[in-house]
Amino acid sequence: MNKKLEIKQDERGKFIEIFKLPEFGQVSFSTTKPGEIRGNHYHINKKELFCVIEGKGKIRMRNRDTNEIEEYIVFGEFPEVIEMKINWTHNIKNIGNNEMKLLIWTNEVFNPDNPDTFYEEV
């Protein structure tokens, strides 16, 4: 199977939805320019994992019920997987000097008719 992938691009960088399998979920890849932020949203049902594979980022999450804040500094040189908690608004900012590369896994394939993505700043 060969399939061309759509590259979505804006001033922050690129975003590509790579694998979409209903029984597995979805894997996406993004690039983010220095100083740019992605996210500032929350999910009610969708589970999401982030892994910076190149560059340096700051992940921020805020519990929408208690306003508790969690922050993680992540590096491509020492990759780790960070879970975005359900009903916590979250974002990731490129705090490095070069482009940041991020792998994202979600437990479900994105459905534009039911996106389960609600904008709210951390």
Buried (B, 14 or more C-beta within 10 A) or exposed (E): EEEEEEEEEEEBBBBBBEEBEEEEBBBBBBBBBBEBBBBBBBBEEBBBBBBBBBBBBBBBBBBBEEEEEBEBEBBBEEEEEBEBBBEBBBBBBBBBEEBBBBBBBBEBBBEEEEEBBEEBEB
